[in-house]
Amino acid sequence: MARQYQALWNFPHSMGAIDGKHVVLQCPRNSASEYFNYKNAFSIVLFALADANYNFMFVDVGCQGRISDSGVFTNT
């Protein structure tokens, strides 16, 4: 994996690209502020890890919007 990142992107010692995306939704019933995020909207988090060829290696969907990327990563 690290060789692919080095060869394709000139980015050494990398094992993957990771990021999270908030997917906006209507407020779930009886959720209070569980899904309310810092952008003042209700959301769930889509969190993914991709290889050098844009293929998903890991995906986590459904974590509450109030949790940051590092919090989602900690819980996976």
SERO-4910 file (N, C-alpha, C, O; in steps of 0.05 Angstrom, whole numbers):
BEGIN
 pado doro    nc1    nc2    nc3   cac1   cac2   cac3    cc1    cc2    cc3    oc1    oc2    oc3
  Met    A     16    -24      0      0      0      0     17     25      0     13     44    -15
  Ala    A     38     26     17     55     49     19     70     53     -8     74     76    -16
  Arg    A     78     32    -21     91     34    -47     73     47    -68     82     62    -85
  Gln    A     47     40    -67     28     51    -86     25     81    -82     25     97   -101
  Tyr    A     23     90    -57     21    118    -51     46    133    -60     44    155    -71
  Gln    A     69    121    -56     94    133    -64     95    135    -95    102    156   -105
  Ala    A     88    114   -109     90    113   -138     70    132   -151     76    146   -170
  Leu    A     45    131   -142     23    146   -155     22    175   -146     16    193   -163
  Trp    A     27    181   -121     22    207   -110     47    221    -98     45    243    -88
  Asn    A     70    207    -99     94    218    -87     89    225    -58     98    246    -48
  Phe    A     75    208    -44     68    212    -16     78    187     -1     64    167      1
  Pro    A    102    189     11    114    165     23    102    158     50     90    174     64
  His    A    105    132     57     97    122     83     67    125     90     60    127    113
  Ser    A     50    125     70     21    127     74      8    100     71     14     85     53
  Met    A    -11     94     88    -26     69     87    -55     74     78    -69     54     74
  Gly    A    -63     99     73    -90    104     65    -98    133     70    -85    147     85
  Ala    A   -119    142     56   -130    168     61   -156    165     76   -173    148     68
  Ile    A   -160    181     96   -184    178    114   -197    205    117   -184    225    120
  Asp    A   -224    204    117   -239    229    121   -268    223    128   -277    200    124
  Gly    A   -281    242    140   -309    239    147   -326    260    133   -316    282    127
  Lys    A   -351    254    129   -370    273    116   -396    272    130   -407    251    136
  His    A   -406    296    137   -433    297    150   -454    295    129   -454    310    109
  Val    A   -473    277    133   -496    274    115   -520    285    130   -529    274    150
  Val    A   -531    307    120   -553    321    133   -578    305    131   -584    293    111
  Leu    A   -594    305    154   -619    291    154   -639    307    172   -631    325    186
  Gln    A   -664    299    171   -684    310    189   -679    300    217   -668    278    221
  Cys    A   -687    316    237   -682    308    265   -697    282    271   -721    280    268
  Pro    A   -682    261    279   -695    236    287   -712    240    312   -705    256    330
  Arg    A   -734    226    315   -751    228    338   -737    221    364   -721    202    365
  Asn    A   -742    237    384   -732    232    411   -701    231    412   -690    217    429
  Ser    A   -688    245    394   -658    243    394   -645    267    409   -621    266    413
  Ala    A   -661    286    417   -650    310    430   -628    322    414   -632    330    391
  Ser    A   -604    324    425   -581    336    410   -561    315    400   -539    322    392
  Glu    A   -568    290    401   -550    268    393   -539    272    364   -515    266    359
  Tyr    A   -556    281    346   -548    283    318   -543    312    309   -539    317    286
  Phe    A   -543    331    328   -539    359    322   -510    365    321   -496    360    340
  Asn    A   -500    375    298   -471    379    294   -463    408    297   -479    426    301
  Tyr    A   -437    414    294   -426    440    296   -434    459    274   -431    483    276
  Lys    A   -446    448    252   -456    465    230   -485    472    234   -498    482    215
  Asn    A   -495    468    258   -523    474    265   -543    459    248   -564    470    240
  Ala    A   -538    434    243   -556    417    228   -555    389    240   -537    382    255
  Phe    A   -575    373    234   -576    345    243   -562    328    222   -567    332    198
  Ser    A   -545    310    230   -531    293    211   -521    267    223   -521    263    247
  Ile    A   -514    249    204   -498    225    211   -471    228    197   -469    244    178
  Val    A   -452    213    206   -425    216    195   -419    192    178   -422    169    186
  Leu    A   -410    197    153   -399    176    135   -369    179    138   -358    200    133
  Phe    A   -356    157    146   -327    158    151   -314    136    134   -323    113    135
  Ala    A   -294    143    118   -282    124    100   -252    125     98   -240    146    103
  Leu    A   -240    102     92   -212     99     87   -208     89     59   -220     69     51
  Ala    A   -192    103     43   -188     95     14   -158     90      9   -141    101     21
  Asp    A   -154     72    -11   -126     67    -19   -118     86    -41   -132    105    -48
  Ala    A    -94     82    -52    -83    101    -72    -98    101    -98    -95    120   -114
  Asn    A   -114     81   -103   -130     79   -128   -159     86   -124   -176     79   -140
  Tyr    A   -166    101   -102   -193    110    -96   -212     87    -88   -236     91    -89
  Asn    A   -202     64    -81   -219     42    -73   -223     44    -43   -204     48    -27
  Phe    A   -248     40    -34   -254     41     -5   -243     15      8   -247     -7     -2
  Met    A   -229     19     29   -218     -3     45   -235     -8     70   -237    -30     81
  Phe    A   -247     14     80   -263     13    104   -284     36    103   -277     58     95
  Val    A   -309     30    110   -330     51    111   -346     47    137   -353     24    143
  Asp    A   -352     68    151   -369     68    174   -390     90    170   -383    113    165
  Val    A   -416     82    172   -437    101    167   -456    100    191   -463     78    201
  Gly    A   -465    123    200   -486    123    220   -479    135    247   -497    136    264
  Cys    A   -455    142    251   -447    154    277   -461    181    280   -465    195    260
  Gln    A   -469    189    304   -483    214    308   -466    238    299   -442    238    302
  Gly    A   -480    258    288   -467    281    277   -452    298    297   -434    313    290
  Arg    A   -458    296    323   -445    312    343   -416    302    348   -400    316    360
  Ile    A   -409    278    338   -383    267    343   -364    275    320   -371    274    297
  Ser    A   -340    284    327   -320    293    308   -307    269    293   -311    246    301
  Asp    A   -291    275    272   -277    253    258   -260    237    276   -259    212    274
  Ser    A   -245    250    294   -228    235    312   -244    217    331   -236    195    338
  Gly    A   -268    227    339   -285    211    356   -296    186    342   -298    165    353
  Val    A   -303    190    316   -313    168    300   -290    147    297   -295    123    299
  Phe    A   -266    157    291   -243    139    287   -238    124    313   -232    100    312
  Thr    A   -240    136    336   -235    123    361   -255    101    366   -249     80    377
  Asn    A   -280    105    357   -302     86    362   -303     63    341   -319     45    344
  Thr    A   -287     64    320   -287     43    299   -269     21    305   -267      1    290
***
